[in-house]
C-alpha cells in the first residue's frame, strides 16, 4: 500500500461580510442632488425645520451640494455630533431627496421664510362633480369647492387661474371658513380667510420617544424594585 503525502492547504482568512459591505458602500454612486425649493432654499433653513438642534451646525455645511453629498464620516469630522444627530440628518436628507416634505415644503410663493395662504372657492372639475357640490347652501356656492391655496405675500388671490390652483398639502378647511393646519398663524384682518406659515425651529421635527421606567429592556426590573419598595413601606 502506497501512502501519499498529505497536502496542506494554506488559505488566508476570508474578509468578514460586514467589511465587504462597507467597501461596497463607498462604491455606490451618489444619488442626484435635489433642487432647493422656495420654502427650503439653503442648508440653514433645512437644518432649522428638521429640528433637534441641528441648526447650530449650519455654518459647518458650506453649500447645498455639500448638504446632500457629505458622508456620515465627513459630517463627524466637521463636528456634527452626536451620532444620532448625524443619522437623523441623513434620514431627513433621503426623505427630501425622495420628495417627502413636511408642511409647506411644496409652497412656491415664499418671501423671507414666510408663506401666506388664502381660502378660495374654485370650480369643481367636471370629472369630480357630484350632486352635493352642485347644490347651493348658506356657505357654499353651487359648482365650487373651498380650497386653501398659496398666494404671494400681501396678496389676496392666487396667481394661477382658479381652475388650475392646487390645495396646500396638510391644510384643510373646517366649517364655513376656518383654516386648520400645523404651525399656522392667522392673518389679522382677513376674518379667518388667511393664514401664514413661517420657517422656524423644529417645523418638520420627528420627535424622539422618551424612556418610561428605564426603557423597554429595564422596565420590568425597575417596576419590580418599585413594587418591592412599596410593599416594604406598606408593611411598616
N, CA, C and O of each residue as an XYZ file, in Angstrom:
944
protein
N       0.850     -1.204      0.000
C       0.000      0.000      0.000
C       0.880      1.246      0.000
O       1.770      1.406      0.835
N       0.607      2.102     -0.941
C       1.418      3.313     -1.074
C       0.679      4.468     -0.405
O      -0.462      4.783     -0.744
N       1.347      5.077      0.534
C       0.769      6.222      1.242
C       1.205      7.499      0.564
O       2.396      7.760      0.393
N       0.244      8.274      0.190
C       0.548      9.555     -0.439
C       0.685     10.646      0.631
O      -0.051     10.658      1.618
N       1.601     11.526      0.428
C       1.761     12.603      1.430
C       0.527     13.499      1.479
O      -0.076     13.816      0.453
N       0.176     13.889      2.673
C      -0.994     14.759      2.866
C      -0.664     16.176      2.441
O       0.351     16.744      2.845
N      -1.528     16.729      1.630
C      -1.337     18.102      1.177
C      -1.900     19.070      2.206
O      -3.033     18.925      2.666
N      -1.104     20.040      2.548
C      -1.551     21.067      3.483
C      -1.969     22.309      2.704
O      -1.168     22.933      2.008
N      -3.212     22.634      2.839
C      -3.744     23.803      2.140
C      -3.651     25.014      3.047
O      -4.187     25.021      4.155
N      -2.996     25.992      2.583
C      -2.867     27.233      3.354
C      -3.714     28.302      2.681
O      -3.417     28.730      1.566
N      -4.762     28.725      3.358
C      -5.665     29.753      2.817
C      -5.733     30.928      3.772
O      -5.711     30.763      4.992
N      -5.814     32.080      3.212
C      -5.954     33.276      4.033
C      -7.389     33.392      4.541
O      -8.326     33.038      3.825
N      -7.572     33.874      5.745
C      -8.941     34.036      6.258
C      -9.734     34.986      5.392
O      -9.241     36.037      4.980
N     -10.964     34.606      5.122
C     -11.812     35.434      4.269
C     -12.167     36.738      4.965
O     -12.196     36.819      6.193
N     -12.433     37.742      4.170
C     -12.809     39.050      4.714
C     -14.206     38.976      5.314
O     -15.125     38.466      4.673
N     -14.382     39.479      6.542
C     -15.724     39.443      7.154
C     -16.763     40.086      6.249
O     -16.465     41.008      5.490
N     -17.990     39.581      6.342
C     -19.064     40.039      5.447
C     -19.365     41.511      5.644
O     -19.606     42.235      4.677
N     -19.352     41.969      6.926
C     -19.697     43.371      7.162
C     -18.638     44.313      6.606
O     -18.953     45.440      6.224
N     -17.366     43.857      6.555
C     -16.328     44.685      5.955
C     -16.515     44.778      4.442
O     -16.275     45.826      3.843
N     -16.947     43.665      3.826
C     -17.230     43.699      2.391
C     -18.335     44.697      2.074
O     -18.268     45.425      1.084
N     -19.356     44.721      2.933
C     -20.447     45.659      2.712
C     -19.972     47.098      2.823
O     -20.402     47.958      2.055
N     -19.079     47.364      3.783
C     -18.557     48.717      3.930
C     -17.753     49.137      2.708
O     -17.868     50.269      2.238
N     -16.932     48.213      2.192
C     -16.154     48.523      0.992
C     -17.071     48.775     -0.200
O     -16.819     49.666     -1.012
N     -18.137     47.981     -0.298
C     -19.082     48.153     -1.403
C     -19.858     49.443     -1.266
O     -20.188     50.087     -2.262
N     -20.154     49.827     -0.017
C     -20.949     51.028      0.225
C     -20.268     52.269     -0.357
O     -20.940     53.149     -0.894
N     -18.945     52.342     -0.254
C     -18.231     53.516     -0.746
C     -18.190     53.564     -2.273
O     -17.866     54.602     -2.849
N     -18.516     52.447     -2.935
C     -18.505     52.425     -4.389
C     -19.879     52.697     -4.997
O     -20.013     52.802     -6.217
N     -20.891     52.809     -4.153
C     -22.236     53.091     -4.651
C     -22.282     54.533     -5.153
O     -21.897     55.441     -4.417
N     -22.735     54.767     -6.365
C     -22.769     56.142     -6.886
C     -23.721     57.020     -6.084
O     -24.753     56.561     -5.593
N     -23.354     58.288     -5.963
C     -24.168     59.240     -5.210
C     -25.438     59.549     -5.982
O     -25.396     59.799     -7.187
N     -26.553     59.532     -5.295
C     -27.823     59.823     -5.940
C     -27.911     61.296     -6.323
O     -27.201     62.123     -5.750
N     -28.773     61.638     -7.284
C     -28.879     63.033     -7.731
C     -29.215     63.974     -6.582
O     -29.946     63.616     -5.659
N     -28.675     65.168     -6.655
C     -28.927     66.179     -5.635
C     -30.242     66.877     -5.951
O     -30.392     67.404     -7.053
N     -31.204     66.903     -5.024
C     -32.482     67.569     -5.312
C     -32.303     69.082     -5.369
O     -31.403     69.639     -4.741
N     -33.155     69.718     -6.113
C     -33.101     71.180     -6.216
C     -33.708     71.808     -4.969
O     -34.674     71.274     -4.425
N     -33.169     72.916     -4.511
C     -33.795     73.616     -3.370
C     -35.173     74.129     -3.762
O     -35.457     74.330     -4.943
N     -36.009     74.337     -2.784
C     -37.366     74.827     -3.021
C     -37.493     76.246     -2.481
O     -36.655     76.674     -1.687
N     -38.517     76.983     -2.892
C     -38.698     78.344     -2.355
C     -38.806     78.363     -0.834
O     -38.366     79.320     -0.198
N     -39.386     77.316     -0.241
C     -39.534     77.283      1.217
C     -38.252     76.835      1.894
O     -37.954     77.275      3.004
N     -37.483     75.957      1.237
C     -36.212     75.471      1.778
C     -35.124     75.795      0.750
O     -34.767     74.931     -0.052
N     -34.589     77.026      0.757
C     -33.648     77.421     -0.290
C     -32.186     77.153      0.021
O     -31.350     77.227     -0.879
N     -31.843     76.837      1.294
C     -30.436     76.699      1.659
C     -30.286     75.717      2.814
O     -31.280     75.337      3.435
N     -29.040     75.295      3.114
C     -28.823     74.337      4.210
C     -29.313     74.845      5.563
O     -29.816     74.063      6.370
N     -29.171     76.148      5.821
C     -29.582     76.680      7.123
C     -31.074     76.479      7.363
O     -31.476     76.078      8.456
N     -31.899     76.754      6.352
C     -33.346     76.570      6.518
C     -33.696     75.094      6.651
O     -34.605     74.742      7.403
N     -32.988     74.224      5.932
C     -33.246     72.792      6.031
C     -32.938     72.287      7.439
O     -33.739     71.565      8.031
N     -31.779     72.667      7.971
C     -31.392     72.215      9.312
C     -32.309     72.817     10.377
O     -32.524     72.211     11.426
N     -32.843     73.996     10.112
C     -33.740     74.629     11.086
C     -35.064     73.885     11.180
O     -35.534     73.600     12.281
N     -35.672     73.566     10.038
C     -37.005     72.962     10.073
C     -36.979     71.525     10.565
O     -37.960     71.076     11.157
N     -35.882     70.773     10.341
C     -35.884     69.378     10.796
C     -35.630     69.282     12.295
O     -35.858     68.227     12.887
N     -35.163     70.360     12.920
C     -35.090     70.419     14.368
C     -33.964     69.607     14.996
O     -32.953     69.307     14.362
N     -34.176     69.259     16.275
C     -33.209     68.526     17.114
C     -31.885     69.266     17.253
O     -30.836     68.644     17.421
N     -31.934     70.575     17.185
C     -30.753     71.384     17.405
C     -29.726     71.357     16.292
O     -28.599     71.809     16.495
N     -30.076     70.844     15.125
C     -29.108     70.749     14.034
C     -28.805     72.108     13.407
O     -27.822     72.242     12.679
N     -29.620     73.102     13.672
C     -29.356     74.425     13.105
C     -28.055     75.015     13.627
O     -27.496     75.913     12.998
N     -27.557     74.529     14.768
C     -26.297     75.037     15.309
C     -25.102     74.636     14.440
O     -24.017     75.205     14.564
N     -25.311     73.639     13.549
C     -24.235     73.184     12.674
C     -24.340     73.783     11.266
O     -23.618     73.358     10.364
N     -25.223     74.755     11.069
C     -25.455     75.297      9.722
C     -24.178     75.897      9.125
O     -23.938     75.767      7.925
N     -23.366     76.547      9.947
C     -22.149     77.186      9.432
C     -21.102     76.172      8.987
O     -20.169     76.532      8.269
N     -21.235     74.917      9.397
C     -20.247     73.896      9.044
C     -20.501     73.290      7.668
O     -19.624     72.623      7.117
N     -21.683     73.511      7.109
C     -22.023     72.956      5.802
C     -21.998     74.087      4.792
O     -22.871     74.953      4.825
N     -21.014     74.103      3.888
C     -20.791     75.282      3.040
C     -21.804     75.508      1.933
O     -22.003     76.653      1.526
N     -22.456     74.461      1.425
C     -23.321     74.639      0.267
C     -24.431     73.599      0.254
O     -24.421     72.644      1.030
N     -25.383     73.807     -0.642
C     -26.489     72.866     -0.819
C     -25.966     71.525     -1.320
O     -26.446     70.476     -0.892
N     -24.987     71.548     -2.223
C     -24.407     70.307     -2.741
C     -23.715     69.532     -1.626
O     -23.812     68.306     -1.570
N     -23.022     70.234     -0.744
C     -22.350     69.566      0.374
C     -23.358     68.926      1.314
O     -23.108     67.850      1.857
N     -24.493     69.579      1.509
C     -25.523     69.037      2.394
C     -25.973     67.654      1.948
O     -26.263     66.797      2.783
N     -26.034     67.425      0.626
C     -26.557     66.167      0.107
C     -25.469     65.211     -0.387
O     -25.782     64.174     -0.973
N     -24.207     65.544     -0.162
C     -23.134     64.647     -0.588
C     -22.192     64.252      0.535
O     -21.494     63.246      0.410
N     -22.144     65.000      1.618
C     -21.244     64.662      2.714
C     -21.639     63.337      3.340
O     -22.820     63.087      3.585
N     -20.656     62.492      3.599
C     -20.903     61.206      4.239
C     -21.001     61.396      5.751
O     -20.713     62.470      6.279
N     -21.413     60.333      6.429
C     -21.506     60.394      7.886
C     -20.143     60.662      8.508
O     -20.042     61.417      9.474
N     -19.090     60.048      7.963
C     -17.739     60.269      8.480
C     -17.309     61.717      8.281
O     -16.693     62.312      9.166
N     -17.629     62.281      7.129
C     -17.273     63.683      6.868
C     -18.044     64.630      7.778
O     -17.497     65.629      8.245
N     -19.309     64.320      8.032
C     -20.086     65.133      8.967
C     -19.492     65.058     10.371
O     -19.482     66.045     11.107
N     -19.000     63.884     10.728
C     -18.356     63.724     12.028
C     -17.097     64.578     12.120
O     -16.845     65.211     13.146
N     -16.304     64.597     11.043
C     -15.089     65.405     11.036
C     -15.405     66.890     11.109
O     -14.605     67.672     11.622
N     -16.565     67.283     10.600
C     -16.975     68.689     10.673
C     -17.505     69.067     12.047
O     -17.699     70.247     12.341
N     -17.741     68.055     12.895
C     -18.197     68.331     14.252
C     -19.679     68.170     14.481
O     -20.206     68.667     15.476
N     -20.375     67.475     13.570
C     -21.801     67.215     13.766
C     -21.918     66.027     14.717
O     -21.727     64.881     14.310
N     -22.224     66.293     15.951
C     -22.326     65.283     16.996
C     -23.627     65.481     17.768
O     -24.164     66.588     17.786
N     -24.154     64.408     18.419
C     -23.676     63.023     18.483
C     -24.064     62.236     17.232
O     -24.603     62.788     16.272
N     -23.774     60.925     17.268
C     -24.025     60.074     16.108
C     -25.505     60.036     15.742
O     -25.847     59.981     14.561
N     -26.390     60.065     16.748
C     -27.826     60.001     16.451
C     -28.285     61.236     15.678
O     -29.239     61.162     14.903
N     -27.612     62.371     15.884
C     -27.948     63.575     15.119
C     -27.548     63.413     13.655
O     -28.261     63.857     12.756
N     -26.393     62.770     13.424
C     -25.980     62.520     12.043
C     -26.942     61.563     11.354
O     -27.315     61.773     10.200
N     -27.344     60.509     12.067
C     -28.295     59.562     11.479
C     -29.614     60.247     11.146
O     -30.199     60.001     10.092
N     -30.076     61.099     12.042
C     -31.329     61.816     11.818
C     -31.209     62.734     10.606
O     -32.132     62.815      9.795
N     -30.076     63.425     10.477
C     -29.850     64.302      9.329
C     -29.833     63.506      8.031
O     -30.425     63.934      7.040
N     -29.170     62.362      8.019
C     -29.109     61.540      6.816
C     -30.488     60.996      6.450
O     -30.819     60.887      5.270
N     -31.291     60.654      7.454
C     -32.644     60.162      7.181
C     -33.493     61.248      6.530
O     -34.196     60.994      5.552
N     -33.424     62.467      7.081
C     -34.216     63.555      6.506
C     -33.686     63.947      5.135
O     -34.451     64.373      4.270
N     -32.387     63.806      4.936
C     -31.799     64.112      3.640
C     -32.364     63.208      2.551
O     -32.657     63.663      1.446
N     -32.517     61.915      2.873
C     -33.077     60.985      1.895
C     -34.560     61.224      1.683
O     -35.061     61.057      0.571
N     -35.269     61.612      2.730
C     -36.684     61.944      2.562
C     -36.849     63.114      1.597
O     -37.676     63.070      0.686
N     -36.066     64.142      1.805
C     -36.160     65.315      0.933
C     -35.767     64.946     -0.486
O     -36.363     65.441     -1.443
N     -34.776     64.088     -0.633
C     -34.346     63.663     -1.964
C     -35.466     62.903     -2.670
O     -35.592     62.970     -3.892
N     -36.283     62.177     -1.891
C     -37.396     61.416     -2.461
C     -38.666     62.246     -2.609
O     -39.711     61.709     -2.978
N     -38.595     63.542     -2.329
C     -39.761     64.398     -2.467
C     -40.711     64.361     -1.292
O     -41.856     64.798     -1.416
N     -40.264     63.848     -0.142
C     -41.094     63.780      1.059
C     -40.799     65.008      1.920
O     -39.761     65.073      2.578
N     -41.702     65.970      1.915
C     -41.518     67.210      2.649
C     -42.488     67.280      3.825
O     -43.483     66.557      3.879
N     -42.172     68.163      4.756
C     -43.110     68.467      5.813
C     -44.092     69.526      5.349
O     -44.165     69.842      4.161
N     -44.846     70.071      6.290
C     -45.844     71.079      5.937
C     -45.153     72.272      5.287
O     -44.141     72.762      5.788
N     -45.708     72.738      4.163
C     -45.172     73.892      3.461
C     -44.044     73.597      2.498
O     -43.560     74.503      1.820
N     -43.613     72.347      2.424
C     -42.463     72.034      1.591
C     -42.681     72.284      0.117
O     -41.720     72.528     -0.612
N     -43.930     72.231     -0.344
C     -44.201     72.401     -1.772
C     -44.645     73.817     -2.130
O     -44.965     74.085     -3.288
N     -44.671     74.722     -1.161
C     -45.135     76.083     -1.424
C     -44.176     76.805     -2.363
O     -42.958     76.663     -2.252
N     -44.740     77.582     -3.290
C     -43.951     78.267     -4.306
C     -43.807     79.758     -4.052
O     -42.829     80.365     -4.488
N     -44.763     80.357     -3.356
C     -44.719     81.799     -3.106
C     -44.274     82.030     -1.661
O     -45.075     81.970     -0.728
N     -42.987     82.293     -1.504
C     -42.375     82.456     -0.184
C     -41.506     83.703     -0.205
O     -40.789     83.950     -1.175
N     -41.570     84.485      0.861
C     -40.765     85.695      0.962
C     -40.133     85.747      2.350
O     -40.838     85.816      3.357
N     -38.792     85.714      2.399
C     -38.048     85.776      3.665
C     -38.514     84.706      4.652
O     -38.659     84.968      5.846
N     -38.745     83.500      4.136
C     -39.125     82.396      5.003
C     -40.567     82.410      5.454
O     -40.932     81.665      6.364
N     -41.400     83.242      4.840
C     -42.819     83.346      5.214
C     -43.674     83.056      3.987
O     -43.426     83.588      2.905
N     -44.684     82.205      4.166
C     -45.636     81.889      3.101
C     -47.043     82.198      3.600
O     -47.370     81.952      4.761
N     -47.864     82.736      2.716
C     -49.239     83.072      3.073
C     -50.216     82.220      2.273
O     -49.941     81.818      1.142
N     -51.370     81.955      2.895
C     -52.413     81.137      2.273
C     -53.755     81.847      2.392
O     -53.995     82.635      3.307
N     -54.608     81.538      1.440
C     -55.949     82.117      1.435
C     -56.970     81.040      1.130
O     -56.691     80.060      0.440
N     -58.151     81.250      1.660
C     -59.272     80.358      1.381
C     -60.024     80.888      0.169
O     -60.493     82.026      0.169
N     -60.137     80.056     -0.865
C     -60.805     80.481     -2.089
C     -61.843     79.428     -2.486
O     -61.801     78.283     -2.034
N     -62.771     79.852     -3.344
C     -63.743     78.944     -3.949
C     -63.326     78.704     -5.392
O     -63.296     79.626     -6.207
N     -63.006     77.453     -5.693
C     -62.553     77.099     -7.041
C     -63.600     76.222     -7.704
O     -64.289     75.459     -7.027
N     -63.728     76.320     -9.020
C     -64.698     75.472     -9.733
C     -64.350     73.992     -9.574
O     -63.179     73.614     -9.570
N     -65.359     73.185     -9.447
C     -65.163     71.743     -9.332
C     -64.969     71.166    -10.735
O     -65.787     71.418    -11.619
N     -63.887     70.387    -10.956
C     -63.712     69.763    -12.276
C     -64.889     68.879    -12.630
O     -65.522     68.296    -11.750
N     -65.183     68.779    -13.903
C     -66.360     68.023    -14.349
C     -66.297     66.565    -13.898
O     -67.324     65.985    -13.544
N     -65.092     65.959    -13.909
C     -64.998     64.543    -13.544
C     -65.130     64.323    -12.051
O     -65.277     63.185    -11.604
N     -65.078     65.420    -11.253
C     -65.216     65.289     -9.808
C     -66.530     65.876     -9.296
O     -66.788     65.871     -8.093
N     -67.329     66.364    -10.177
C     -68.599     66.975     -9.767
C     -69.547     65.913     -9.228
O     -69.616     64.798     -9.744
N     -70.274     66.282     -8.180
C     -71.264     65.383     -7.583
C     -72.535     66.178     -7.304
O     -72.570     67.401     -7.443
N     -73.556     65.466     -6.916
C     -74.828     66.137     -6.646
C     -74.688     67.108     -5.482
O     -75.301     68.176     -5.485
N     -73.883     66.742     -4.485
C     -73.722     67.602     -3.315
C     -73.020     68.910     -3.679
O     -73.386     69.971     -3.173
N     -71.997     68.839     -4.567
C     -71.272     70.055     -4.941
C     -72.107     70.978     -5.813
O     -71.818     72.171     -5.902
N     -73.138     70.443     -6.458
C     -73.968     71.259     -7.337
C     -75.131     71.907     -6.611
O     -75.882     72.677     -7.209
N     -75.290     71.605     -5.314
C     -76.361     72.193     -4.526
C     -75.866     73.435     -3.809
O     -74.731     73.470     -3.335
N     -76.708     74.452     -3.727
C     -76.354     75.696     -3.040
C     -76.738     75.606     -1.575
O     -77.798     75.082     -1.231
N     -75.857     76.128     -0.703
C     -76.144     76.211      0.737
C     -75.810     77.617      1.200
O     -75.415     78.469      0.404
N     -75.972     77.851      2.508
C     -75.703     79.182      3.046
C     -74.222     79.545      2.958
O     -73.872     80.724      2.917
N     -73.355     78.535      2.929
C     -71.906     78.797      2.902
C     -71.230     78.202      1.676
O     -70.001     78.158      1.612
N     -71.994     77.752      0.722
C     -71.400     77.052     -0.415
C     -72.057     77.495     -1.709
O     -73.283     77.494     -1.828
N     -71.237     77.874     -2.674
C     -71.728     78.251     -3.993
C     -71.794     77.002     -4.857
O     -70.833     76.234     -4.896
N     -72.907     76.782     -5.552
C     -73.021     75.554     -6.347
C     -71.931     75.463     -7.417
O     -71.592     76.456     -8.061
N     -71.388     74.248     -7.595
C     -70.364     74.014     -8.603
C     -68.967     74.413     -8.196
O     -68.064     74.441     -9.033
N     -68.765     74.728     -6.906
C     -67.441     75.131     -6.440
C     -67.045     74.297     -5.217
O     -67.866     73.603     -4.617
N     -65.782     74.389     -4.879
C     -65.260     73.759     -3.666
C     -64.296     74.724     -2.998
O     -63.658     75.531     -3.674
N     -64.184     74.650     -1.683
C     -63.313     75.548     -0.932
C     -61.929     74.925     -0.780
O     -61.793     73.773     -0.366
N     -60.900     75.709     -1.123
C     -59.523     75.247     -1.066
C     -58.663     76.274     -0.353
O     -58.942     77.472     -0.388
N     -57.621     75.789      0.291
C     -56.597     76.662      0.868
C     -55.416     76.643     -0.088
O     -54.811     75.594     -0.309
N     -55.082     77.799     -0.659
C     -54.042     77.870     -1.677
C     -52.957     78.847     -1.243
O     -53.194     79.746     -0.436
N     -51.775     78.654     -1.789
C     -50.632     79.530     -1.535
C     -50.724     80.757     -2.434
O     -50.935     80.637     -3.641
N     -50.565     81.937     -1.840
C     -50.619     83.192     -2.594
C     -49.361     83.992     -2.283
O     -48.743     83.779     -1.240
N     -48.965     84.911     -3.171
C     -47.826     85.785     -2.857
C     -48.092     86.585     -1.586
O     -49.231     86.948     -1.290
N     -47.027     86.850     -0.845
C     -47.170     87.586      0.410
C     -47.786     88.963      0.141
O     -47.312     89.715     -0.711
N     -48.848     89.274      0.884
C     -49.552     90.533      0.725
C     -50.680     90.497     -0.274
O     -51.421     91.471     -0.405
N     -50.831     89.364     -1.003
C     -51.888     89.256     -1.999
C     -53.108     88.566     -1.392
O     -53.007     87.852     -0.394
N     -54.251     88.795     -2.014
C     -55.488     88.178     -1.534
C     -56.009     87.105     -2.477
O     -56.998     86.440     -2.168
N     -55.363     86.928     -3.619
C     -55.829     85.952     -4.607
C     -54.625     85.229     -5.203
O     -53.532     85.792     -5.271
N     -54.821     83.995     -5.631
C     -53.705     83.245     -6.233
C     -53.319     83.797     -7.600
O     -54.130     84.427     -8.278
N     -52.082     83.556     -7.991
C     -51.599     83.995     -9.307
C     -52.184     83.120    -10.405
O     -52.498     83.617    -11.487
N     -52.336     81.818    -10.142
C     -52.852     80.887    -11.132
C     -54.362     81.044    -11.286
O     -55.023     81.516    -10.361
N     -54.912     80.667    -12.411
C     -56.375     80.660    -12.561
C     -57.007     79.706    -11.550
O     -56.409     78.692    -11.190
N     -58.205     80.029    -11.098
C     -58.865     79.211    -10.082
C     -59.090     77.775    -10.564
O     -59.173     76.850     -9.756
N     -59.187     77.595    -11.889
C     -59.400     76.244    -12.404
C     -58.159     75.363    -12.250
O     -58.255     74.137    -12.310
N     -56.980     75.995    -12.049
C     -55.735     75.230    -12.006
C     -55.038     75.269    -10.647
O     -53.957     74.698    -10.503
N     -55.622     75.920     -9.659
C     -54.959     76.015     -8.357
C     -54.920     74.647     -7.678
O     -55.801     73.809     -7.872
N     -53.879     74.447     -6.880
C     -53.724     73.201     -6.135
C     -53.788     73.509     -4.647
O     -53.164     74.470     -4.197
N     -54.522     72.724     -3.875
C     -54.602     72.981     -2.429
C     -53.279     72.697     -1.733
O     -52.487     71.878     -2.197
N     -53.047     73.371     -0.629
C     -51.835     73.175      0.162
C     -51.960     71.857      0.926
O     -52.959     71.626      1.606
N     -50.963     71.007      0.816
C     -50.983     69.715      1.499
C     -50.884     69.901      3.008
O     -50.122     70.741      3.488
N     -51.658     69.115      3.753
C     -51.619     69.167      5.204
C     -52.463     70.243      5.827
O     -52.496     70.373      7.051
N     -53.159     71.034      5.000
C     -54.014     72.116      5.494
C     -55.430     71.867      4.996
O     -55.620     71.473      3.846
N     -56.420     72.091      5.839
C     -57.801     71.830      5.448
C     -58.727     72.925      5.958
O     -58.331     73.786      6.743
N     -59.969     72.868      5.490
C     -60.988     73.834      5.880
C     -61.977     73.145      6.798
O     -62.512     72.086      6.472
N     -62.215     73.754      7.947
C     -63.180     73.223      8.910
C     -64.320     74.227      9.037
O     -64.095     75.418      9.252
N     -65.537     73.733      8.903
C     -66.684     74.620      8.978
C     -66.798     75.488      7.742
O     -66.428     75.075      6.643
N     -67.312     76.692      7.929
C     -67.546     77.587      6.800
C     -66.259     78.188      6.269
O     -66.067     78.243      5.054
N     -65.361     78.646      7.154
C     -64.141     79.309      6.678
C     -63.052     79.328      7.741
O     -62.480     80.378      8.033
N     -62.776     78.198      8.301
C     -61.711     78.092      9.290
C     -60.571     77.263      8.715
O     -60.745     76.078      8.431
N     -59.413     77.877      8.544
C     -58.234     77.187      8.030
C     -57.515     76.516      9.194
O     -57.164     77.168     10.178
N     -57.301     75.222      9.075
C     -56.681     74.438     10.149
C     -55.464     73.716      9.601
O     -55.520     73.120      8.525
N     -54.364     73.771     10.341
C     -53.144     73.082      9.940
C     -52.062     73.302     10.971
O     -52.161     74.227     11.777
N     -51.025     72.472     10.966
C     -49.961     72.611     11.966
C     -49.132     73.872     11.759
O     -48.739     74.193     10.638
N     -48.870     74.588     12.865
C     -47.974     75.750     12.895
C     -48.505     76.945     12.095
O     -47.728     77.835     11.750
N     -49.793     76.986     11.796
C     -50.344     78.114     11.052
C     -50.632     79.288     11.984
O     -51.021     79.101     13.136
N     -50.435     80.506     11.463
C     -50.753     81.720     12.199
C     -51.832     82.482     11.434
O     -51.650     82.767     10.250
N     -52.939     82.816     12.072
C     -53.975     83.577     11.351
C     -53.486     84.976     11.000
O     -52.754     85.601     11.767
N     -53.894     85.455      9.841
C     -53.540     86.809      9.403
C     -54.628     87.766      9.872
O     -55.805     87.577      9.564
N     -54.234     88.782     10.609
C     -55.202     89.734     11.134
C     -55.884     90.496      9.996
O     -55.264     90.857      8.996
N     -57.174     90.725     10.189
C     -57.938     91.487      9.211
C     -58.506     90.670      8.077
O     -59.167     91.220      7.196
N     -58.264     89.362      8.074
C     -58.792     88.524      6.984
C     -60.056     87.770      7.400
O     -60.645     87.054      6.591
N     -60.471     87.928      8.658
C     -61.674     87.255      9.167
C     -61.595     85.732      9.002
O     -62.585     85.076      8.680
N     -60.413     85.196      9.228
C     -60.236     83.749      9.152
C     -59.951     83.206      7.773
O     -59.739     82.005      7.609
N     -59.943     84.082      6.768
C     -59.747     83.606      5.398
C     -58.272     83.507      5.012
O     -57.953     83.015      3.930
N     -57.376     83.963      5.871
C     -55.949     83.939      5.560
C     -55.146     83.366      6.711
O     -55.513     83.511      7.877
N     -54.044     82.712      6.370
C     -53.140     82.149      7.368
C     -51.717     82.280      6.866
O     -51.464     82.444      5.673
N     -50.787     82.201      7.820
C     -49.376     82.393      7.494
C     -48.571     81.228      8.070
O     -48.859     80.731      9.159
N     -47.556     80.806      7.314
C     -46.636     79.763      7.766
C     -45.228     80.282      7.598
O     -44.852     80.739      6.518
N     -44.440     80.212      8.667
C     -43.080     80.717      8.603
C     -42.088     79.630      9.023
O     -42.413     78.749      9.818
N     -40.881     79.711      8.478
C     -39.823     78.778      8.854
C     -39.442     79.019     10.316
O     -39.202     80.155     10.723
N     -39.389     77.953     11.088
C     -38.974     78.071     12.472
C     -38.367     76.750     12.933
O     -38.497     75.723     12.266
N     -37.720     76.794     14.053
C     -37.021     75.627     14.588
C     -37.998     74.484     14.853
O     -38.995     74.647     15.556
N     -37.682     73.306     14.265
C     -38.471     72.108     14.531
C     -39.783     72.025     13.789
O     -40.661     71.262     14.192
N     -39.950     72.785     12.714
C     -41.216     72.764     11.971
C     -41.523     71.365     11.444
O     -42.681     70.949     11.444
N     -40.505     70.635     10.996
C     -40.691     69.280     10.465
C     -40.143     68.218     11.416
O     -40.008     67.059     11.022
N     -39.833     68.573     12.620
C     -39.116     67.653     13.511
C     -39.912     66.384     13.812
O     -41.102     66.430     14.124
N     -39.219     65.259     13.710
C     -39.760     63.977     14.158
C     -39.244     63.786     15.577
O     -38.066     63.490     15.779
N     -40.104     63.950     16.540
C     -39.665     63.960     17.930
C     -39.256     62.566     18.399
O     -39.854     61.558     18.022
N     -38.240     62.545     19.216
C     -37.753     61.296     19.778
C     -38.687     60.827     20.892
O     -39.297     61.632     21.597
N     -38.782     59.509     21.029
C     -39.545     58.958     22.144
C     -38.777     59.128     23.439
O     -37.561     59.315     23.420
N     -39.466     59.064     24.552
C     -38.809     59.179     25.850
C     -38.998     57.888     26.634
O     -40.041     57.237     26.572
N     -37.953     57.543     27.372
C     -37.973     56.295     28.127
C     -38.863     56.428     29.358
O     -38.844     57.443     30.054
N     -39.640     55.382     29.608
C     -40.505     55.325     30.775
C     -40.049     54.165     31.645
O     -40.037     53.015     31.207
N     -39.672     54.475     32.889
C     -39.199     53.445     33.824
C     -38.001     52.686     33.266
O     -37.953     51.458     33.340
N     -37.038     53.408     32.713
C     -35.806     52.770     32.278
C     -35.806     52.244     30.865
O     -34.811     51.650     30.449
N     -36.871     52.430     30.102
C     -36.891     51.908     28.746
C     -37.386     50.473     28.693
O     -37.686     49.881     29.730
N     -37.475     49.908     27.496
C     -38.074     48.589     27.307
C     -37.280     47.482     27.991
O     -37.868     46.567     28.567
N     -35.947     47.555     27.933
C     -35.152     46.450     28.460
C     -35.138     46.407     29.988
O     -35.072     45.328     30.576
N     -35.198     47.565     30.627
C     -35.111     47.613     32.097
C     -36.448     47.886     32.765
O     -36.516     47.982     33.991
N     -37.514     48.014     31.979
C     -38.790     48.421     32.547
C     -39.299     47.435     33.600
O     -39.720     47.845     34.682
N     -39.263     46.143     33.288
C     -39.758     45.140     34.233
C     -38.942     45.156     35.523
O     -39.500     45.052     36.615
N     -37.625     45.286     35.397
C     -36.761     45.296     36.586
C     -37.028     46.512     37.454
O     -37.134     46.398     38.675
N     -37.139     47.680     36.824
C     -37.371     48.909     37.583
C     -38.717     48.861     38.295
O     -38.819     49.258     39.456
N     -39.747     48.380     37.609
C     -41.072     48.332     38.224
C     -41.151     47.286     39.322
O     -41.869     47.470     40.305
N     -40.409     46.173     39.161
C     -40.387     45.153     40.218
C     -39.733     45.708     41.479
O     -40.225     45.464     42.580
N     -38.637     46.449     41.341
C     -37.985     47.053     42.506
C     -38.901     48.082     43.166
O     -38.930     48.204     44.391
N     -39.642     48.816     42.349
C     -40.549     49.822     42.902
C     -41.669     49.158     43.694
O     -42.038     49.631     44.769
N     -42.215     48.053     43.160
C     -43.264     47.336     43.896
C     -42.731     46.769     45.198
O     -43.419     46.795     46.218
N     -41.495     46.252     45.169
C     -40.903     45.700     46.388
C     -40.731     46.783     47.447
O     -40.995     46.555     48.628
N     -40.289     47.954     47.022
C     -40.136     49.052     47.977
C     -41.484     49.505     48.524
O     -41.600     49.824     49.707
N     -42.513     49.534     47.658
C     -43.847     49.923     48.126
C     -44.385     48.903     49.129
O     -45.020     49.275     50.116
N     -44.129     47.604     48.875
C     -44.600     46.569     49.801
C     -43.916     46.706     51.152
O     -44.548     46.499     52.189
N     -42.625     47.055     51.155
C     -41.916     47.222     52.431
C     -42.504     48.388     53.206
O     -42.674     48.318     54.424
N     -42.817     49.473     52.481
C     -43.396     50.639     53.138
C     -44.769     50.329     53.711
O     -45.117     50.825     54.783
N     -45.559     49.511     53.007
C     -46.900     49.193     53.495
C     -46.880     48.290     54.696
O     -47.796     48.341     55.516
N     -45.831     47.436     54.832
C     -45.755     46.503     55.947
C     -45.308     47.181     57.247
O     -45.521     46.645     58.334
N     -44.700     48.342     57.131
C     -44.226     49.024     58.327
C     -45.370     49.643     59.115
O     -45.141     50.257     60.157
